[in-house]
Amino acid sequence: MANAASGMAVHDDCKLKFLELKAKRTYRFIVFKIEEKQKQVVVEKLGEPSQSYDDFTASLPADECRYAVYDFDFVTAENCQKSRIFFIAWSPDTSRVRSKMIYASSKDRFKRELDGIQVELQATDPTEMGLDVIRSRAN
């Protein structure tokens, strides 16, 4: 179903892959892309469980918007192993204005389709989603 505000549908694969990441931990991260011609959000890249945060950030284009989900593992001050699912809206300053507007207007609806997101991050440059930022938001 397309959203009236942005007209973007969400491909079923997006929800399926997200459920696999959440329930089975099949992936470390998922990068989503809006296909303007098809008017829908699709899966662009899947990160293997063994891949690092650097692999994840390297998979985001420098001058194009994307949505991404990252499964972040960490150890609490009490020495408990935990994990948080981050939703990252990547909107670099160098991307096209039209693209930024489409991603911004579609974000909330897309995020609602992915049940289980714990932390949301908006980033316009890599420093806004550095590992230090992720760590501080995870706790």
TORPA-4810 file (N, C-alpha, C, O; in nm, 3 decimals):
<nodes>
NODE_1_0.084_-0.120_0.000_0.000_0.000_0.000_0.087_0.125_0.000_0.175_0.141_0.085_M
NODE_2_0.063_0.212_-0.094_0.140_0.336_-0.101_0.086_0.435_0.000_-0.033_0.436_0.032_A
NODE_3_0.173_0.518_0.049_0.139_0.620_0.146_0.093_0.745_0.070_0.158_0.786_-0.026_N
NODE_4_-0.017_0.804_0.113_-0.070_0.922_0.044_0.029_1.039_0.047_0.042_1.113_-0.050_A
NODE_5_0.098_1.056_0.159_0.189_1.170_0.174_0.309_1.160_0.080_0.346_1.259_0.017_A
NODE_6_0.368_1.043_0.070_0.489_1.031_-0.011_0.471_0.940_-0.131_0.553_0.941_-0.223_S
NODE_7_0.363_0.861_-0.132_0.338_0.771_-0.242_0.430_0.650_-0.246_0.434_0.580_-0.348_G
NODE_8_0.504_0.623_-0.139_0.599_0.512_-0.140_0.539_0.387_-0.075_0.485_0.392_0.036_M
NODE_9_0.548_0.278_-0.146_0.507_0.150_-0.091_0.630_0.085_-0.027_0.743_0.125_-0.054_A
NODE_10_0.607_-0.014_0.055_0.718_-0.087_0.117_0.715_-0.229_0.065_0.617_-0.302_0.086_V
NODE_11_0.821_-0.270_-0.003_0.830_-0.406_-0.058_0.826_-0.507_0.056_0.887_-0.484_0.161_H
NODE_12_0.754_-0.618_0.037_0.742_-0.721_0.141_0.877_-0.771_0.189_0.894_-0.805_0.306_D
NODE_13_0.974_-0.776_0.097_1.107_-0.823_0.130_1.169_-0.740_0.244_1.244_-0.794_0.325_D
NODE_14_1.138_-0.611_0.249_1.192_-0.524_0.355_1.149_-0.577_0.492_1.230_-0.589_0.583_C
NODE_15_1.020_-0.609_0.504_0.968_-0.657_0.631_1.021_-0.796_0.663_1.055_-0.825_0.778_K
NODE_16_1.029_-0.883_0.561_1.078_-1.019_0.583_1.223_-1.020_0.630_1.257_-1.089_0.726_L
NODE_17_1.308_-0.943_0.562_1.450_-0.939_0.599_1.467_-0.878_0.739_1.552_-0.922_0.817_K
NODE_18_1.386_-0.776_0.768_1.395_-0.715_0.902_1.357_-0.817_1.010_1.422_-0.824_1.114_F
NODE_19_1.252_-0.895_0.985_1.212_-0.997_1.082_1.322_-1.101_1.102_1.344_-1.148_1.213_L
NODE_20_1.391_-1.135_0.993_1.502_-1.231_1.005_1.616_-1.171_1.088_1.678_-1.241_1.168_E
NODE_21_1.643_-1.043_1.068_1.748_-0.977_1.147_1.707_-0.975_1.294_1.788_-1.005_1.382_L
NODE_22_1.581_-0.941_1.320_1.533_-0.926_1.457_1.521_-1.060_1.529_1.569_-1.074_1.642_K
NODE_23_1.459_-1.157_1.465_1.430_-1.284_1.532_1.545_-1.385_1.525_1.576_-1.452_1.624_A
NODE_24_1.606_-1.396_1.407_1.708_-1.500_1.388_1.850_-1.446_1.385_1.946_-1.522_1.386_K
NODE_25_1.862_-1.313_1.380_1.993_-1.249_1.372_2.071_-1.299_1.250_2.192_-1.323_1.256_R
NODE_26_1.998_-1.315_1.138_2.055_-1.362_1.012_2.148_-1.258_0.951_2.243_-1.291_0.880_T
NODE_27_2.120_-1.130_0.980_2.198_-1.020_0.923_2.246_-0.927_1.033_2.185_-0.918_1.139_Y
NODE_28_2.358_-0.858_1.006_2.408_-0.756_1.097_2.340_-0.622_1.066_2.306_-0.544_1.155_R
NODE_29_2.319_-0.598_0.935_2.254_-0.474_0.895_2.180_-0.491_0.764_2.204_-0.585_0.689_F
NODE_30_2.089_-0.399_0.737_2.016_-0.396_0.611_2.014_-0.250_0.564_1.983_-0.159_0.641_I
NODE_31_2.047_-0.230_0.437_2.038_-0.096_0.379_1.918_-0.096_0.283_1.907_-0.182_0.196_V
NODE_32_1.830_0.002_0.301_1.711_0.013_0.218_1.723_0.135_0.127_1.783_0.236_0.163_F
NODE_33_1.664_0.122_0.009_1.671_0.229_-0.090_1.531_0.255_-0.145_1.452_0.161_-0.162_K
NODE_34_1.500_0.381_-0.172_1.373_0.411_-0.237_1.394_0.406_-0.388_1.477_0.478_-0.443_I
NODE_35_1.318_0.320_-0.453_1.318_0.312_-0.600_1.210_0.409_-0.648_1.091_0.378_-0.643_E
NODE_36_1.253_0.527_-0.694_1.155_0.629_-0.731_1.063_0.585_-0.845_0.943_0.614_-0.842_E
NODE_37_1.117_0.516_-0.945_1.035_0.475_-1.059_0.926_0.377_-1.017_0.813_0.383_-1.065_K
NODE_38_0.961_0.286_-0.926_0.864_0.187_-0.879_0.784_0.238_-0.760_0.690_0.173_-0.715_Q
NODE_39_0.821_0.355_-0.710_0.755_0.415_-0.593_0.748_0.319_-0.474_0.642_0.301_-0.413_K
NODE_40_0.864_0.257_-0.443_0.865_0.169_-0.327_1.003_0.160_-0.262_1.105_0.188_-0.325_Q
NODE_41_1.002_0.121_-0.136_1.126_0.100_-0.062_1.166_-0.046_-0.081_1.085_-0.137_-0.063_V
NODE_42_1.293_-0.067_-0.120_1.342_-0.203_-0.144_1.471_-0.227_-0.065_1.535_-0.132_-0.018_V
NODE_43_1.508_-0.355_-0.049_1.633_-0.390_0.017_1.746_-0.370_-0.083_1.742_-0.423_-0.194_V
NODE_44_1.847_-0.292_-0.044_1.960_-0.271_-0.133_2.078_-0.362_-0.097_2.144_-0.417_-0.185_E
NODE_45_2.102_-0.378_0.033_2.220_-0.457_0.074_2.193_-0.523_0.209_2.130_-0.465_0.298_K
NODE_46_2.242_-0.645_0.222_2.232_-0.720_0.348_2.372_-0.743_0.401_2.461_-0.784_0.326_L
NODE_47_2.392_-0.717_0.529_2.522_-0.739_0.590_2.525_-0.870_0.666_2.435_-0.900_0.744_G
NODE_48_2.629_-0.949_0.642_2.645_-1.076_0.713_2.665_-1.051_0.863_2.715_-0.946_0.902_E
NODE_49_2.626_-1.148_0.948_2.643_-1.132_1.093_2.787_-1.103_1.135_2.811_-1.039_1.237_P
NODE_50_2.884_-1.150_1.055_3.024_-1.131_1.089_3.077_-0.992_1.052_3.187_-0.955_1.092_S
NODE_51_2.999_-0.916_0.975_3.047_-0.786_0.930_3.046_-0.683_1.043_2.966_-0.691_1.137_Q
NODE_52_3.138_-0.585_1.032_3.155_-0.486_1.138_3.075_-0.358_1.111_3.013_-0.342_1.006_S
NODE_53_3.080_-0.269_1.208_3.013_-0.141_1.191_3.078_-0.061_1.077_3.010_0.012_1.006_Y
NODE_54_3.209_-0.077_1.061_3.279_-0.009_0.950_3.230_-0.060_0.815_3.215_0.017_0.720_D
NODE_55_3.206_-0.191_0.806_3.151_-0.249_0.683_3.015_-0.186_0.653_2.982_-0.154_0.539_D
NODE_56_2.938_-0.169_0.761_2.805_-0.110_0.747_2.813_0.034_0.695_2.748_0.069_0.597_F
NODE_57_2.894_0.118_0.762_2.901_0.258_0.720_2.959_0.271_0.579_2.923_0.362_0.505_T
NODE_58_3.049_0.180_0.542_3.107_0.182_0.407_3.004_0.148_0.300_3.021_0.182_0.183_A
NODE_59_2.897_0.080_0.340_2.796_0.041_0.241_2.692_0.152_0.215_2.605_0.137_0.130_S
NODE_60_2.703_0.262_0.289_2.612_0.375_0.265_2.676_0.469_0.163_2.792_0.507_0.179_L
NODE_61_2.601_0.507_0.059_2.660_0.597_-0.042_2.690_0.735_0.016_2.617_0.784_0.101_P
NODE_62_2.797_0.797_-0.032_2.840_0.926_0.023_2.746_1.040_-0.012_2.736_1.139_0.061_A
NODE_63_2.675_1.028_-0.126_2.594_1.142_-0.168_2.451_1.104_-0.206_2.387_1.171_-0.288_D
NODE_64_2.401_0.995_-0.146_2.262_0.956_-0.169_2.198_0.917_-0.037_2.265_0.862_0.052_E
NODE_65_2.070_0.944_-0.024_1.996_0.909_0.098_1.967_0.759_0.102_1.952_0.694_-0.002_C
NODE_66_1.959_0.705_0.222_1.920_0.566_0.244_1.856_0.554_0.382_1.873_0.641_0.467_R
NODE_67_1.781_0.445_0.401_1.740_0.403_0.535_1.825_0.282_0.565_1.863_0.207_0.475_Y
NODE_68_1.856_0.262_0.692_1.932_0.143_0.728_1.890_0.096_0.866_1.843_0.173_0.949_A
NODE_69_1.909_-0.033_0.889_1.884_-0.092_1.019_2.014_-0.162_1.058_2.073_-0.235_0.978_V
NODE_70_2.057_-0.139_1.182_2.181_-0.201_1.229_2.157_-0.268_1.363_2.102_-0.207_1.455_Y
NODE_71_2.198_-0.392_1.375_2.184_-0.468_1.499_2.315_-0.453_1.577_2.416_-0.514_1.544_D
NODE_72_2.310_-0.372_1.681_2.431_-0.338_1.757_2.441_-0.421_1.885_2.353_-0.414_1.971_F
NODE_73_2.548_-0.500_1.896_2.574_-0.579_2.017_2.666_-0.499_2.109_2.761_-0.436_2.063_D
NODE_74_2.637_-0.503_2.238_2.723_-0.434_2.334_2.713_-0.500_2.471_2.624_-0.581_2.496_F
NODE_75_2.806_-0.464_2.557_2.808_-0.516_2.693_2.779_-0.400_2.788_2.843_-0.296_2.780_V
NODE_76_2.682_-0.419_2.877_2.644_-0.313_2.971_2.746_-0.299_3.083_2.837_-0.381_3.096_T
NODE_77_2.730_-0.195_3.164_2.818_-0.172_3.279_2.811_-0.291_3.376_2.907_-0.319_3.447_A
NODE_78_2.695_-0.359_3.378_2.677_-0.476_3.465_2.729_-0.604_3.399_2.706_-0.714_3.449_E
NODE_79_2.799_-0.588_3.285_2.859_-0.700_3.213_2.755_-0.794_3.151_2.777_-0.915_3.142_N
NODE_80_2.642_-0.736_3.108_2.540_-0.814_3.038_2.552_-0.792_2.888_2.570_-0.679_2.842_C
NODE_81_2.542_-0.901_2.814_2.545_-0.891_2.667_2.407_-0.847_2.620_2.307_-0.912_2.651_Q
NODE_82_2.402_-0.737_2.545_2.274_-0.688_2.495_2.286_-0.650_2.349_2.395_-0.646_2.292_K
NODE_83_2.170_-0.623_2.291_2.169_-0.580_2.152_2.057_-0.479_2.133_1.952_-0.490_2.196_S
NODE_84_2.080_-0.381_2.049_1.979_-0.280_2.017_1.968_-0.271_1.866_2.068_-0.278_1.794_R
NODE_85_1.845_-0.257_1.819_1.824_-0.240_1.675_1.808_-0.092_1.646_1.715_-0.027_1.693_I
NODE_86_1.902_-0.040_1.568_1.903_0.101_1.531_1.838_0.121_1.394_1.860_0.042_1.302_F
NODE_87_1.758_0.225_1.383_1.709_0.267_1.252_1.784_0.395_1.220_1.780_0.491_1.297_F
NODE_88_1.852_0.397_1.107_1.931_0.515_1.070_1.877_0.575_0.941_1.868_0.508_0.838_I
NODE_89_1.841_0.701_0.950_1.798_0.774_0.830_1.921_0.851_0.782_1.960_0.952_0.841_A
NODE_90_1.980_0.803_0.675_2.103_0.860_0.620_2.065_0.961_0.512_2.009_0.924_0.409_W
NODE_91_2.095_1.087_0.536_2.059_1.193_0.443_2.176_1.292_0.431_2.172_1.400_0.490_S
NODE_92_2.280_1.254_0.354_2.398_1.340_0.346_2.367_1.477_0.285_2.280_1.489_0.198_P
NODE_93_2.438_1.580_0.332_2.417_1.715_0.282_2.434_1.725_0.131_2.373_1.810_0.066_D
NODE_94_2.517_1.637_0.075_2.548_1.642_-0.068_2.442_1.574_-0.156_2.451_1.580_-0.279_T
NODE_95_2.342_1.510_-0.096_2.240_1.443_-0.177_2.142_1.546_-0.236_2.133_1.660_-0.189_S
NODE_96_2.069_1.504_-0.337_1.974_1.593_-0.404_1.860_1.633_-0.311_1.815_1.554_-0.228_R
NODE_97_1.815_1.757_-0.325_1.707_1.809_-0.241_1.582_1.723_-0.255_1.516_1.690_-0.156_V
NODE_98_1.548_1.687_-0.378_1.429_1.604_-0.402_1.440_1.471_-0.328_1.344_1.425_-0.266_R
NODE_99_1.557_1.411_-0.334_1.580_1.285_-0.265_1.561_1.301_-0.114_1.496_1.219_-0.050_S
NODE_100_1.619_1.407_-0.058_1.605_1.432_0.087_1.458_1.446_0.126_1.415_1.396_0.229_K
NODE_101_1.382_1.517_0.040_1.240_1.539_0.071_1.162_1.408_0.066_1.078_1.382_0.152_M
NODE_102_1.190_1.325_-0.034_1.120_1.197_-0.046_1.152_1.107_0.074_1.062_1.046_0.132_I
NODE_103_1.280_1.099_0.110_1.318_1.014_0.224_1.259_1.068_0.354_1.212_0.991_0.438_Y
NODE_104_1.259_1.200_0.371_1.206_1.259_0.494_1.055_1.234_0.505_1.006_1.203_0.613_A
NODE_105_0.984_1.247_0.395_0.838_1.232_0.401_0.795_1.086_0.412_0.684_1.058_0.456_S
NODE_106_0.880_0.994_0.372_0.844_0.851_0.377_0.892_0.782_0.504_0.849_0.671_0.535_S
NODE_107_0.981_0.848_0.579_1.051_0.782_0.690_0.957_0.725_0.796_0.969_0.607_0.831_K
NODE_108_0.866_0.805_0.848_0.783_0.757_0.960_0.698_0.636_0.923_0.685_0.541_1.000_D
NODE_109_0.640_0.641_0.804_0.558_0.529_0.761_0.644_0.404_0.744_0.606_0.295_0.786_R
NODE_110_0.761_0.420_0.682_0.848_0.305_0.662_0.890_0.246_0.796_0.892_0.124_0.814_F
NODE_111_0.925_0.334_0.889_0.969_0.289_1.021_0.859_0.210_1.093_0.887_0.113_1.163_K
NODE_112_0.734_0.253_1.075_0.622_0.182_1.139_0.609_0.039_1.086_0.563_-0.050_1.157_R
NODE_113_0.650_0.018_0.961_0.642_-0.117_0.902_0.741_-0.213_0.967_0.721_-0.334_0.967_E
NODE_114_0.848_-0.158_1.024_0.952_-0.241_1.086_0.930_-0.242_1.237_0.977_-0.154_1.308_L
NODE_115_0.859_-0.341_1.284_0.824_-0.347_1.425_0.942_-0.403_1.506_0.985_-0.516_1.484_D
NODE_116_0.992_-0.323_1.599_1.102_-0.372_1.682_1.224_-0.281_1.681_1.328_-0.316_1.736_G
NODE_117_1.210_-0.165_1.620_1.321_-0.069_1.619_1.329_-0.006_1.758_1.228_0.035_1.814_I
NODE_118_1.450_0.001_1.813_1.465_0.052_1.949_1.524_0.192_1.955_1.491_0.269_2.045_Q
NODE_119_1.610_0.226_1.861_1.674_0.358_1.862_1.672_0.414_1.721_1.701_0.343_1.624_V
NODE_120_1.636_0.543_1.709_1.640_0.605_1.578_1.749_0.710_1.574_1.770_0.784_1.671_E
NODE_121_1.817_0.716_1.461_1.926_0.811_1.442_1.908_0.879_1.307_1.879_0.814_1.207_L
NODE_122_1.926_1.010_1.307_1.923_1.086_1.182_2.066_1.133_1.158_2.126_1.194_1.246_Q
NODE_123_2.122_1.104_1.040_2.260_1.143_1.015_2.275_1.211_0.879_2.220_1.165_0.779_A
NODE_124_2.350_1.322_0.878_2.377_1.392_0.753_2.524_1.380_0.714_2.562_1.410_0.601_T
NODE_125_2.607_1.337_0.810_2.746_1.306_0.777_2.794_1.195_0.871_2.734_1.172_0.976_D
NODE_126_2.902_1.125_0.833_2.944_1.005_0.908_2.969_1.029_1.057_2.951_0.936_1.137_P
NODE_127_3.009_1.148_1.097_3.036_1.173_1.240_2.909_1.163_1.324_2.916_1.133_1.443_T
NODE_128_2.793_1.188_1.264_2.667_1.184_1.339_2.619_1.042_1.364_2.521_1.021_1.436_E
NODE_129_2.687_0.944_1.306_2.651_0.805_1.332_2.776_0.722_1.358_2.781_0.603_1.325_M
NODE_130_2.876_0.786_1.417_2.998_0.716_1.453_2.970_0.613_1.561_2.866_0.618_1.626_G
NODE_131_3.064_0.519_1.579_3.045_0.415_1.681_3.025_0.473_1.820_2.950_0.418_1.900_L
NODE_132_3.092_0.585_1.850_3.076_0.648_1.981_2.932_0.695_2.001_2.878_0.683_2.111_D
NODE_133_2.869_0.748_1.896_2.730_0.793_1.903_2.639_0.672_1.924_2.549_0.675_2.007_V
NODE_134_2.665_0.565_1.847_2.585_0.443_1.859_2.595_0.387_2.002_2.495_0.350_2.063_I
NODE_135_2.718_0.381_2.054_2.737_0.329_2.190_2.661_0.412_2.294_2.595_0.357_2.382_R
NODE_136_2.670_0.545_2.282_2.604_0.629_2.382_2.452_0.619_2.373_2.383_0.629_2.474_S
NODE_137_2.399_0.598_2.252_2.254_0.586_2.237_2.202_0.448_2.275_2.084_0.432_2.307_R
NODE_138_2.290_0.347_2.272_2.248_0.210_2.302_2.215_0.192_2.449_2.125_0.115_2.484_A
NODE_139_2.286_0.261_2.536_2.266_0.243_2.681_2.140_0.311_2.733_2.111_0.303_2.852_N
</nodes>
